[in-house]
Amino acid sequence: AYLDMEMNLSQDQIQKYTDCLQLYVNSTVKELRRLFLVQDLVDSLKFAVLMWLLTYVGALFNGLTLLIMAVVSMFTLPVVYDKYQAQIDQYLGLVRTHINTVVAK
């Protein structure tokens, strides 16, 4: 039955998807340019530290291993959060207040 189905995209659908893709690409390029050309020093330093830490993560794990861990996490983390929502929210609140006090100092 699926072999007989018509699988064509109309010109309007293609135009809609390319416009959406163009919007995402332009915003990503703009943000990367802002980070790489140090428009905001703090954000650029955060980005540099993140990239530096990712080199160590990449040295420890294979790319396929990271992909498998991401897929497994996508299905297990929501279940864990639903089960332990009160405890997780309590500890996240403590972490958030601690971070806010450090940033305020």
Short mmCIF file of the C-alpha atoms (twelve columns), coordinates in Angstrom:
data_MODEL
# 
_entry.id   MODEL 
# 
loop_
_atom_site.group_PDB 
_atom_site.id 
_atom_site.type_symbol 
_atom_site.label_atom_id 
_atom_site.label_alt_id 
_atom_site.label_comp_id 
_atom_site.label_asym_id 
_atom_site.label_seq_id 
_atom_site.Cartn_x 
_atom_site.Cartn_y 
_atom_site.Cartn_z 
_atom_site.pdbx_PDB_model_num 
ATOM 1   C CA . ALA A 1   0.000  0.000  0.000  1 
ATOM 2   C CA . TYR A 2   2.884  2.376  0.739  1 
ATOM 3   C CA . LEU A 3   4.450  1.779  -2.670 1 
ATOM 4   C CA . ASP A 4   1.392  3.247  -4.385 1 
ATOM 5   C CA . MET A 5   1.293  6.402  -2.259 1 
ATOM 6   C CA . GLU A 6   2.363  9.658  -3.875 1 
ATOM 7   C CA . MET A 7   5.407  11.133 -2.109 1 
ATOM 8   C CA . ASN A 8   5.911  14.556 -3.648 1 
ATOM 9   C CA . LEU A 9   6.604  17.871 -1.972 1 
ATOM 10  C CA . SER A 10  4.876  20.902 -3.353 1 
ATOM 11  C CA . GLN A 11  6.734  24.082 -4.210 1 
ATOM 12  C CA . ASP A 12  5.054  25.845 -1.267 1 
ATOM 13  C CA . GLN A 13  6.238  23.199 1.201  1 
ATOM 14  C CA . ILE A 14  9.795  23.382 -0.117 1 
ATOM 15  C CA . GLN A 15  9.740  27.178 0.080  1 
ATOM 16  C CA . LYS A 16  8.441  27.064 3.663  1 
ATOM 17  C CA . TYR A 17  11.127 24.601 4.784  1 
ATOM 18  C CA . THR A 18  13.949 26.498 3.061  1 
ATOM 19  C CA . ASP A 19  12.806 29.779 4.616  1 
ATOM 20  C CA . CYS A 20  12.822 28.157 8.043  1 
ATOM 21  C CA . LEU A 21  16.253 26.624 7.401  1 
ATOM 22  C CA . GLN A 22  17.593 29.957 6.191  1 
ATOM 23  C CA . LEU A 23  16.403 31.614 9.398  1 
ATOM 24  C CA . TYR A 24  18.174 29.006 11.566 1 
ATOM 25  C CA . VAL A 25  21.393 29.161 9.552  1 
ATOM 26  C CA . ASN A 26  21.495 32.961 9.626  1 
ATOM 27  C CA . SER A 27  20.923 33.127 13.379 1 
ATOM 28  C CA . THR A 28  23.560 30.433 14.002 1 
ATOM 29  C CA . VAL A 29  26.130 32.193 11.832 1 
ATOM 30  C CA . LYS A 30  25.397 35.504 13.536 1 
ATOM 31  C CA . GLU A 31  25.823 33.973 16.997 1 
ATOM 32  C CA . LEU A 32  29.043 32.164 16.045 1 
ATOM 33  C CA . ARG A 33  30.451 35.356 14.544 1 
ATOM 34  C CA . ARG A 34  29.613 37.182 17.767 1 
ATOM 35  C CA . LEU A 35  31.365 34.504 19.840 1 
ATOM 36  C CA . PHE A 36  34.448 34.106 17.650 1 
ATOM 37  C CA . LEU A 37  35.045 37.811 17.074 1 
ATOM 38  C CA . VAL A 38  34.727 38.613 20.807 1 
ATOM 39  C CA . GLN A 39  31.843 41.035 20.663 1 
ATOM 40  C CA . ASP A 40  31.112 40.174 24.311 1 
ATOM 41  C CA . LEU A 41  34.222 39.108 26.225 1 
ATOM 42  C CA . VAL A 42  32.411 37.088 28.890 1 
ATOM 43  C CA . ASP A 43  30.356 35.065 26.400 1 
ATOM 44  C CA . SER A 44  33.421 34.425 24.258 1 
ATOM 45  C CA . LEU A 45  35.383 33.208 27.282 1 
ATOM 46  C CA . LYS A 46  32.517 30.904 28.277 1 
ATOM 47  C CA . PHE A 47  32.457 29.528 24.736 1 
ATOM 48  C CA . ALA A 48  36.227 29.019 24.751 1 
ATOM 49  C CA . VAL A 49  36.107 27.182 28.083 1 
ATOM 50  C CA . LEU A 50  33.245 25.009 26.813 1 
ATOM 51  C CA . MET A 51  35.210 24.113 23.677 1 
ATOM 52  C CA . TRP A 52  38.289 23.374 25.783 1 
ATOM 53  C CA . LEU A 53  36.279 21.046 28.047 1 
ATOM 54  C CA . LEU A 54  34.735 19.336 25.028 1 
ATOM 55  C CA . THR A 55  38.219 18.427 23.790 1 
ATOM 56  C CA . TYR A 56  38.697 16.378 26.949 1 
ATOM 57  C CA . VAL A 57  35.277 14.770 26.577 1 
ATOM 58  C CA . GLY A 58  36.125 13.941 22.965 1 
ATOM 59  C CA . ALA A 59  39.434 12.434 24.036 1 
ATOM 60  C CA . LEU A 60  37.689 10.144 26.521 1 
ATOM 61  C CA . PHE A 61  34.739 8.990  24.430 1 
ATOM 62  C CA . ASN A 62  34.145 7.901  20.887 1 
ATOM 63  C CA . GLY A 63  31.601 9.936  18.889 1 
ATOM 64  C CA . LEU A 64  29.312 6.945  18.512 1 
ATOM 65  C CA . THR A 65  29.457 6.335  22.258 1 
ATOM 66  C CA . LEU A 66  28.396 9.922  22.901 1 
ATOM 67  C CA . LEU A 67  25.535 9.535  20.437 1 
ATOM 68  C CA . ILE A 68  24.340 6.330  22.124 1 
ATOM 69  C CA . MET A 69  24.555 7.977  25.545 1 
ATOM 70  C CA . ALA A 70  22.524 10.945 24.250 1 
ATOM 71  C CA . VAL A 71  19.785 8.684  22.862 1 
ATOM 72  C CA . VAL A 72  19.598 6.653  26.064 1 
ATOM 73  C CA . SER A 73  19.488 9.863  28.126 1 
ATOM 74  C CA . MET A 74  16.669 11.263 25.999 1 
ATOM 75  C CA . PHE A 75  14.465 8.365  27.046 1 
ATOM 76  C CA . THR A 76  15.582 7.889  30.664 1 
ATOM 77  C CA . LEU A 77  15.963 11.450 31.990 1 
ATOM 78  C CA . PRO A 78  12.277 12.417 31.586 1 
ATOM 79  C CA . VAL A 79  11.210 9.287  33.467 1 
ATOM 80  C CA . VAL A 80  13.702 9.948  36.264 1 
ATOM 81  C CA . TYR A 81  12.586 13.580 36.474 1 
ATOM 82  C CA . ASP A 82  8.915  12.573 36.693 1 
ATOM 83  C CA . LYS A 83  9.695  10.103 39.459 1 
ATOM 84  C CA . TYR A 84  11.974 12.373 41.537 1 
ATOM 85  C CA . GLN A 85  10.682 15.807 40.536 1 
ATOM 86  C CA . ALA A 86  10.436 17.239 44.070 1 
ATOM 87  C CA . GLN A 87  13.978 16.265 45.053 1 
ATOM 88  C CA . ILE A 88  15.482 17.416 41.755 1 
ATOM 89  C CA . ASP A 89  13.685 20.764 41.903 1 
ATOM 90  C CA . GLN A 90  14.840 21.269 45.494 1 
ATOM 91  C CA . TYR A 91  18.507 20.658 44.658 1 
ATOM 92  C CA . LEU A 92  18.320 22.703 41.456 1 
ATOM 93  C CA . GLY A 93  16.870 25.567 43.499 1 
ATOM 94  C CA . LEU A 94  19.801 25.343 45.911 1 
ATOM 95  C CA . VAL A 95  22.295 25.328 43.047 1 
ATOM 96  C CA . ARG A 96  20.538 28.253 41.357 1 
ATOM 97  C CA . THR A 97  20.583 30.380 44.531 1 
ATOM 98  C CA . HIS A 98  24.255 29.551 45.115 1 
ATOM 99  C CA . ILE A 99  25.130 30.526 41.543 1 
ATOM 100 C CA . ASN A 100 23.144 33.760 41.874 1 
ATOM 101 C CA . THR A 101 24.997 34.694 45.072 1 
ATOM 102 C CA . VAL A 102 28.369 33.984 43.449 1 
ATOM 103 C CA . VAL A 103 27.454 36.021 40.374 1 
ATOM 104 C CA . ALA A 104 26.195 38.873 42.584 1 
ATOM 105 C CA . LYS A 105 29.548 38.991 44.400 1 
# 
